[in-house]
């Protein structure tokens, strides 16, 4: 099962205790499902837990049954439908709509007066029209609906809840989305999926740890490369002086440093400095090496 499927499965385990919250969750499902019109209500999902939850949810909210219920034991797309006019009128009436007129749907905020009902509405919206990517790949949660006003008003509702969503249009749908892991964690926790929210936190810690290790490895590799390149330049300079017969004419301290470098080609400047008696500072050894390079160029 995908991560998004796991989230929906966890959300579907939320109990249906309060009638007002059942109505609000149904409201989110209806406004974000495939079809919510005066002629039909249709919810298409691949989530078996959602297909099992919806009949109980609609019975709790409206006291009615779906006219068509799929076999949830079969994988693939599952379709739940209400086509009887009297049932559709009952559902529309619960939200202050009339089923016999075409209208641009708006959120009826009277259904969402309580904080628990707003949470239930957002849970229903995600169950019907939401998705979230695997946090191991990237961070992205979205809610998609064909209703323009509903999307804009859900955007405002999320702002009131303390989120900072973004919006876009895709394939005729209006999409409200988050790309910040913190907002996704908070949304899932609020909606009722704290276990999946914890999975995002774990993935973030794992990514940060991996990135930190990579940065350290890259830094150490770069430093090692610099050490090797510097040592090669120093040894080349010493060989030039040796070939010209000038190595034995150098002052004792320079000659000593040159011999130490030739005998220890992989040593760092700090290590070379400690080999001198008495030991030098790294800066003093670096000065001697620069002097040898300058003499070789002359």
N, C-alpha and C positions, 0 to 999 in steps of 0.2 A: 504494500500500500504506500502511496506517495505521502510526503509530509503533510500536504494539504488534506489528504484523506484522513490522516491520523488526527489532525486538528478537528475536522468535522465529526469524526467518531467520538472524540472526547467531549465536544460541545453537546452531542446528542445524549450524553449520559447525564446532563443537567436535569434535575427533577422539575416536573410541571406542577408546582405547588399552588401558586396564586393565579386566579382566573385572569386578572388584568394583565399579568405578564405573559400568559398563554396567548391572549389576544394580540399583545404587542409583538410577540415573536412571529405569530402568523402574519401580522402586518408587514414585518420585514421580509418574510418569505415571499409574500404576494407581490410586493413592489419590486423585488429583485429576481423573481422567477421568470420563466419563459413566456407565459401568457397570463395576463390578468385583465380581462375585458368583460363586457356585458354579455358576450356569447359563450365564453369558456374560461376556465381556470386550469392551467396546465403547468405542472412542475416536472421538469426532466432533470434527473440526477444520476450520477454513477455511484453515489454513496449509499450503500445498503443501510447503514444506521439511520441516515436521514429518511430514506423511504419507509423505514419501520417506525420512525418517530412521528412523521407528519400525520398519519391517520389518528393517532392518540392525541396529538396537539390540536388538530381541528375539532375533534370531538370535545376536548376540554374547553376550547374557546367558543365554539358555535353550536355544539351538540349535534353535528351532522357528520355524515360519512362521505368519502370520495365515491364517485360513480365508477371509477376505474382504478384499481390498485394492482401494481405489478407483483410478480413472484419474486420476492427479494432474495430467494436462494439462487437465482440465476444472475451471473455477472453481466456487465454491460449497462446500457442506458435503461433507466427505470422511469416510467411515466405514470404520474398520478394526475387524474383529471376530475373536474366537476363540470358537468354540462347541463344539468337540470336547471331551468330558469329560476325556480323558486329558491334553490340553494344559492345560486349566484346572487340573487337579490338580497338574501339574508346576509351573505358575506359583505356585500357592498354597503348595506345599511349599517353594519357594525362600525364602519369607518366614516359614515356621513356621506357616502357616495350613493348615486342612483345608477343602477345597472342598465337602464334603458336610454342613456344618453352618453355620447362620446365626449370625453373631456380630457384635458391635460391634468394628470393626477398631481396632487400636492400632498405633502405630509399633513395629516390632521394631528396637530400637536396636542389636542385634547386627549388622544389615546396615549400620549407619552408624557403625561404630567409628572409621574413618579420616576425617581432615579432608577429603580429596578426595572421599570417598563422601558426606559431608554436603552438600558443594557440588553434586555430581551429583544428589543427591536433590532439592535445592531447584530446580535447573535443570529437572528433569523435572516437578516440581510446577507451575512457572510455565508450561512448555510446554503442559501439559494443562489447567490450571485457573487460569492467571494472565492478567492484563492490566495495561497501563500506559497512562496518558493521554498525549497529545501535550504535551510540556513547554512549548510555546508558549501553551497554554491554562491548564493547572494541573498540580499535581504529585499523582499518585495511582497507586500500584501495589498490586495485591491478588492474593491466592491464595484461591480458592473451592473448597470440597469439601463433599459431602453428609455426610461422616463427622465426627461431633462430636468424638470422642476424637482423631482424626487432626489436626483443626484445633487443638485445645488443645495437643497435643504438638508440632506444628509451631511454634506460638507460643513454646513453651518452647525449642525448638531455635534459633529466631531470636534469642531473648534470650541464649542461650549464645554465639551468633556475634557478639554486640555490637550487635544492633539493638534498637530500642524500638518494636515493632509495636503496633497497636490491633486490636480484633476487633469483629465485629458479625454479625448474622444477616440474610440477604436471600433471599427467595423459596425458603426451605427449605434454603439453603446456609449453611455457616459460613464467614465471610470474615475473613482476617487481612490487614491493609493498612498501608501507610505513606503519609503525606502530606508528610513532610520530604524535600526534594530531596536532601540529603546521604545519607540512608539509601537512597533509590532508586538514586543513583549507585553507592554501595558494593555494593548487592545485585546490580545488573547487571554491575558489574566482576567481582565474585566469581563469578557464575554463568557468565560467559564472553561478555559483550556490552560490552566497553570502548568500542567506537565509539559505540554508542547512549548509553552513560553520558556520554561527552564531549559528545554533542548536548545533554544536559540541562544540563551545565555551561555550554555556550555560550548556551543559552536563558536561563539564570539571569543571566549577565553582561549579555546584551542587555536583559533586563527591568530590571536594576538601573541600567543606563545610561539607558534610556528614562525610568525613574522619576526619576532624578536630574535629567535635562534638564527634565522636566515640573515638578519642584519649583522649579528655578531660574526657569523661565519664569513660573510662578505667583507666585513671590516678587517677581520684577521687575515683573510686572503690578500686583501689589498695591501695591508701592512707588510706581510711576508714578501709580496712581490716587490715592494719598495726596498726592503732589506736586501733581497737577492740582486736587484738591479744596481743598488749602490755598491754592494760588495764586488760585483763584476766590474764596475767602473774603476773602483780602487785597485783591484788586482791588475787590470789592464795598464793603469798608470804605472804601477810598480814594475811590471814587465818591460815597459818602455824605458824606464830609468835603468833597469838591469841590462837591457840590450845595448844601451848607450855607454855602459860602464860607469854610470853616475851613482849607482846605489851605494857603493862603498864610500863615496865622497860626501854623503849626507851627514848632517849632525847626528850624534848617537841616538837622540830621542826619536827622530824621524825614522832612522834606520831600524830601530827596535820595533816601532809601530808597523813598519812595512813588513818585517819578517813575521810578526804576529799575524798579520792579515794573510800572508801567503800560507802560513801553517794552519790557519783556521778560516777557510774560505766561507763557511756557513755561519760563523759567529756574528752576533749583532755587535753594534758599537759598544753597548753597555757591557757585553761579555768581554770584548777585547780590552775595554778600559780596566776591568777587574784583573786582567792577567798581568798588567804592568806592576812593577814594584818600585815605589809604593803605588797603589791603585790610583787611577785617574777618574775624573768625571766623564760622563758620556760626551759632554760638550767639548772637553779638552781633546778627547780622542777624535771627535768629528773635525775639530780644527786641524789636527795633524793630517788626517786623510785628505782634507781639502787642499792643504799645502802640498802634499805629494801629487795630487791631480794637477795643481797649477804648475808645478815644476816639470811634470811630464809634457805639458802642453808647450812649455818654453823650449 
